[in-house]
């Protein structure tokens, strides 16, 4: 029945509105070292623990997506009904998994969270389990997208930033940066407008983007996020002050809560 509803929706709407949260089959293992995933390829470091309470995961290249998958959220549950709960656990991608024998490598905490109460040590003894998983929206209550200036940044031209707390179910695929222009000042009010001098940033690695052509002054950003099968511009009009400093996290003032659709033909909502 779920399959028929999903297929019918494809007939009634364009492919961009195909059913989302597709269900997939794979395997999951775990890292025994607690900091292995927080220091992973996405570059989150200790900040990773603030993304999902230590429920972290390394995903294979098709999930890591050359870094575009960093910060993506998934719900994973193992297929052993004796040991594991039907709810499973939610994880955030913070690293790439180079072992093609499993789709995910989880933190120990996330791996044990798949188990029924009191069965955590039993699932650890298995080492590897069969799992079902699906992409889910990330939720950061009352938290805007944040921009952290990396220590490698060097004024006046080189700027490296790390993106944190991206909500929803999309991926940032492009970033532009420009100086915030001041149009005029009346009394004690400064009116700011956008700039036509946008410079693109490139993905350095994982969630880190950089440019060697950073403008002077206060900076604004615009992001391209996936939205269905198209891109959507999101404009953060004032993010970094003129005296920005490395190591500091700045509030972008915008939230990204869009839900990108997946064109899957095996939607199964009855068990989730």
N, C-alpha and C positions, 0 to 999 in steps of 0.2 A: 504494500500500500504506500509506504514512504517513497519507494522508488517511482511509483506511478505519479505521485504528487510532484516529485522533483522533475520528472520528465515533462509533465504537463506545464510546469512553470517555465521550462525552456521553450515550449511552444508558444506560450502567451507573451513572453517577454524576450528581450534581446539577451545575448549571451552575457552581457555585462551585469544582468540581474540574476544570473544562475545561482542555484542554492549554495550557500556557504557552509563553512565548518565541515568539510568532507572528512570522513572517517577512514583511516588507513591502518594497515597492519605492519608490524615491524618487531624488532627486538630491542631491549634496553639492558645495559650493564651499569656499573657505577665506579666512580673513582674513590679509592680509599683515603686519599689525601684531601683534607677539607678545603685547602686553598687552590686546588688544581684548576677548578673551573672559574674562580673569580679572577685568576691571573691569566685567563685564556686569550684567544686571538682577538676578541672584540675590544679588549683594552679597557674594560671597566675597572679592573683592580678591586680594591676594597669596596668601592661603590656598588659592586654587583650585589652585595648582601642586602642593599636597600631596594632592590628591584623586586624580589620575591621571597624575602625572608630566608635566603639560603637554599631555596629550591631552584637549583641551577641545572643547566644541561648543555652538553656539547651536541650539536646536530651534524649529520652528514652534509656534504657539500650542497646537495639539493635543498637543504633547509638553511644552511649558513649563507648561501647565495652571495659568495664573495664579500661578505660583510653586511649586505643589505638585510639579512635575516637576524642580525644582532638585535636583541631586545624583544624579539617575537615571543609570544606566549603560547604554550600548548598545554592541553589536558591529556594526561597519559594514564592508562590503567593496565595492569597486567591481566592476562587471561586465565590465571589460576584462581578459580573462584574459592578454593579452600583457603588459600593464603591471602588473597587480595580483595580489597573492597571494590564495590561497583563504582564508587566516586573517583577513585584514583587520586592523582595529584596534579597541581598546576606548576609548570616550570617556565623559566625564562632562558632563552638561548644566549649564552655568554662565550661560547667557544666553538671551534670546529672539531668534528669527530672524524679522524682519518681512518678509523677501523670500519671497513665496509661490512663487517659481520653483524653490526648492530646499527640501528638508525640513531639511537641516542646513547650517550653516556651521562648518567645523572650524578649529582652530588649524593653522598650517602644519605643525607637527610631527606632528599626528594625520593630516593629509591625506597627507603623504609616507609615513607608516607603512603605508598601504594598499598601497603599491607593492612590487613584487618588488625584490630586492636590486639596487642600482645604478640603479633606474629612478625614484628620487624626483624628480629634476629634470624628467623627462619627464611625470610626472603633474601636476606643478605647471603646466606649460605648457598643459595642457588647461583649467585653471581650474575647470571643472565636469565632474563625472562621474556616470554612472548608478550607483546603489548598491542593495544589499540591506541591510536592517538588522533587528535584533531587540533587544528589551529583555533585559538579562542582570542577574543579581544583582551588586551592588557588594560588593567584598571588601576589608576593611581588617583585616589579620591582627593579632590581639591588641590591637585598637583599639576601645574603647567609643564609643558616641555621645557627642559632646562638645558643650558649651554655651559659646559665647563671649559675654560681656557686652559689648554695643556701647558705644561712646564717648558716644552720645546719652543713655544711661541717667542718671537723676538721682534720687538718694536724696532722700526715702524712698519715693516712690510710683511714679515712672516707671522701668520696666525694659524694655530691648530686648535680645533675645538672638538669636544666630545659631547654627543647628544644623550640626554638622560630623560627617563620618564615619558617616553612616547606612548600614549594610550591608544586605544582602538585596535584595529587589525589591518594596518597598512605598513608600507615600507617607504622610507625616505630615499629617493633615488637621485636627487640633485639638490644642490644648495648654491645660492648666489648671495653675495655680501655687498653692501654699499654703505657709504657714509650717510648719516642722517643730516639732511639739509635744513637749515633754519631759514624760513621764508621772510618773516618779519616779526617785530616785537612791538606790542602795543601795551602801554602801561607796564604791568609786571607779568604779562602773559606772552609766552613764546609759542608761536605757531610753527609746527614742523610739517614738512612735506616730504614726499618720497624723492628718490634720486634716480636719474636715468643712467648713472654710471655704475652699473652692476658688474661685478667680477665673479666668475664662477669659482667654486671650490671643488676639489677632487677628494675622493675617498682615499685617505692614506692607508688605513687598515681598519677593519671592524667598524666600530662606531665613531672613529676619529676622521675628521675632514680637515683639510688645510689649504692654504693659498700663500703664495709668495708676493701677492699683489694686494694686500689688505690696505684699504683706505685709511687715512688719518681721521681722528675724531670719533664721535659716537657712531656705533654701527648698527645696521638693521640687516635682517636676513629674510630671504624667501625660500621656501622649501617646496619641492615637488614630491608629492606622496602618491603612491598607487591608489587608485580608486576604481574598483572593478578592473577593467582592462585599459583604462585611460589614466592620465596623470591629472593631479589637481594642485594648483598653486595655493600655498598658505603663507601669508605675509606677516612676519613679526616686525613691527615698525620701529621699535626701539629696544635693543637687547643689551649691547655692550656700551658702557659709558666711555667717554673719551680717555679716561685714565684706567682702562681695563687692566687687570692684573692676572698673571698666570696662577693657576691653582684655585681660582675662585669660580664658583658656580653661579650663573646668572639666570634669572627667570626670563623666559622668552615672552611671557604675557599671552601666549596662545596655547590652546589645547588641541591635540589631534586625536579625535575620537571616531574618525570614519571607519566603516567596516567594508573592507574590500571583499568582493564576491569571488568564489571559486567555481569553476565550471566542472563540477563532478557529477557523475551519474550514479553514485552509490550512497546518497545521503541516508543516514539511519538515525533518526531522532528518537526512536522508541526506547533505546537503551541508554540515553544520556540525559 
